[in-house]
Amino acid sequence: MGSWISSTSQLVAAADRPEDVTPCDFYTQKTIGDITPANQQLLMALVLHSALLGPYSKYNTVPVDDFTGALHPRQYQGSYVDLNVYFNGALASANTGKDQGEAVNFLDDGGLPLARQSKPGNGNIHSNQYVFFTHVYSYFGTFLGCSTLGTTAFPPYKGKASMYEVHKYMDLNAAELAYFIEQAVKGLISFGFSDADAQSVNATLNGKFNERCAPAEPIIPASAGPQLQAICVAPDCPLSPNDTCSAYGDVAAPAVANAALAGNFTKDASGQTSLNVSDAAPSASPTLSNGGLLGVDVVGVLLPFLGFWAIFMEL
């Protein structure tokens, strides 16, 4: 099984990684040990959890400047970025299959303390958190070519094939997506990816998901055919040179669902942040099933999105 990026000539073999060995297989052995479903899921957990949390584990042994994890709020490229509001139910930003976003708590089964243990949750396989994290593991496992993916112990990705559909109610702007991608790439380097492999991942993520109005193309799963893949949709996102804006829906800022969680963070359709003056009561969080944020599917009332980064979800 080849990696998606290597099979599309986006990721060339690094000096220490043979051409016929996928990134997942190579770095599983280099960083963790034998190539097993458990070890490859752990590697994919490192990919996601490091991107979110920074150097949280014993495997993050390589010092990387300014590597805090994308859930660390900060000023970035002239904008205030706080990605927590898309994970904790503060904003009605998850695509649950309805004609507007809903507030979904993707940290409902142990939250970040469990994530810091490289676990997808606290054992509730029906929780939003478990579904989201495991869907993203499978999406990245496809992306990086995990040879054990598709087994009972490491199921294939079953979320939405369109990353635009997964993320469209988030109204992500240029600074938000750039910050996430930067931290994800720094995370790879922190647990052993070569600079060449990490920068190839960086180029692929930016080229496939960070261009507004990008034309439809098949990514994961390829069998789904051409799908809209742009995740960055706010007006300040770089416009694809082959833009197909008419294929995409109107951009609308997600409503504040929980003012206490959102704090002073709100955004308008242009991607600009402003003080939160909403007094909206917290809304109940739907329960996810097959797919959503970064490629996670939402079934019934929901799952999500990463749909990311399902990456990458049929929430």
DARAWO-V492650 format. One record per pair of residues at least 24 apart in sequence whose ideal C-beta (glycine too) atoms are under 6 Angstrom apart, sorted by the first residue. I is the first residue (numbers start at 1). J is the second residue. Records with the same first field share a line. If there is no record, write none. Layout:
I->J + J
This chain:
1->145 + 147
2->145
3->144 + 145
4->142 + 143
5->204
10->204
11->200
14->194 + 196 + 197
22->145
23->144 + 197
24->144 + 145 + 146
25->147
27->192
30->192
31->59 + 191 + 192
37->148 + 151 + 153 + 154
40->146 + 148
41->137 + 154
44->137 + 140 + 141
45->118
46->191
47->140
48->136
49->115
50->187
51->183 + 184 + 187
55->190
56->116
59->191
60->190 + 191
62->189 + 190
64->186 + 189 + 190
67->186
69->183
70->179 + 180 + 183
76->175 + 179
77->175
79->175
80->273
81->175 + 176 + 179
82->265
85->262 + 265
86->170
88->261
89->258 + 285
90->258 + 261 + 262
91->254
92->254 + 255 + 257
93->169 + 170 + 254
94->304 + 305 + 315
95->169 + 305 + 315
96->286 + 298 + 302 + 315
97->298
101->169 + 254
103->257 + 283
104->128 + 285 + 286
105->285
106->132
128->288
131->288 + 296 + 303
132->292 + 293 + 296 + 304
135->159 + 291 + 295 + 296 + 310 + 313
136->294 + 306
139->220 + 295 + 310 + 311 + 312
142->220
158->290
159->291 + 295 + 296 + 297 + 307 + 310 + 313 + 314
160->291 + 297 + 307 + 313 + 314
161->224 + 227
162->227 + 228
163->209 + 229 + 231 + 312
164->228 + 229 + 230
166->305 + 307 + 310 + 313
167->231
169->254
171->234 + 251 + 253
172->231 + 232
173->234 + 236 + 271
174->236 + 237
177->210 + 231 + 232
181->205
211->238 + 240
212->237 + 239
213->240 + 243 + 244 + 245 + 248
214->240
215->242 + 244
234->271
235->270
236->271
256->280
257->283
258->282
290->314
291->315
